[in-house]
Amino acid sequence: MFRLLFLLPVILCIIWYFFLKQNGVPIKQGKKGFIYILAFSALVLGFFILMIQVTQN
C-alpha cells in the first residue's frame, strides 16, 4: 500500500481538475485547491514516514 501512496495527490488533483472544468471555474481560480491537495498529501506521507520510523526502533 505504501508503494502506491504517490497516487493519492495525482488522483485527487485529477478529480479536482475535472470538478473545476465541470463547474466552469478557471484553473487559476482553483489553484488554491491544488495547494490544499498537495499539503494534505504531504501531511499523510509525513505521518506514514513517522510511523515507519517509530515502529522500526
N, C-alpha and C positions, 0 to 999 in steps of 0.2 A: 504494500500500500504506500509506503514511504517513497518508493521509486516513482509513483505516479502523482506525487503531490505537486509537481511543477505544472500539471494540467489545470489545477484549481484556478489560478489567475487567468489562464488562457481561455478557459470555458466561461468564466464569469465576465471577462471583457467582451467576448463574442456575444453573449446574451445581452449585455448592456448596449453594445453597438446596435443589435437588431431592435432592442427596445426603443432606442433613440430614433432609428430610422422609421419604425412603425408609427411613432407619435409625431414625426416631423420636426424633431428637435435637432438643431445643428450639432455636429460633433464638438465644435469649440465650446458650445454652451454646456455640453455634458462632460467636459473634461474633468470636472471635479469628481464625478462618479468613478472614472478610471483611476484617479488618485486614491480614492477610498478603497477600491478593489485591491490595488497593489499594496496599500498599507495593511489591509486586513490579511492578505495572503502572506505578507512578511511577518505579521504577528503570529499567524498559525505556524509558519515554518520555524520561527524562533522558539515557539513553545515546544514543538516536536524535537528540535535540537537540544533544548534544555532537558527534556525528559530522557533523551538518549544519554546525555552526559550524567544525569543523576542516577539512572539505573545501571550504568556500567561500572560505577565505583563501588 
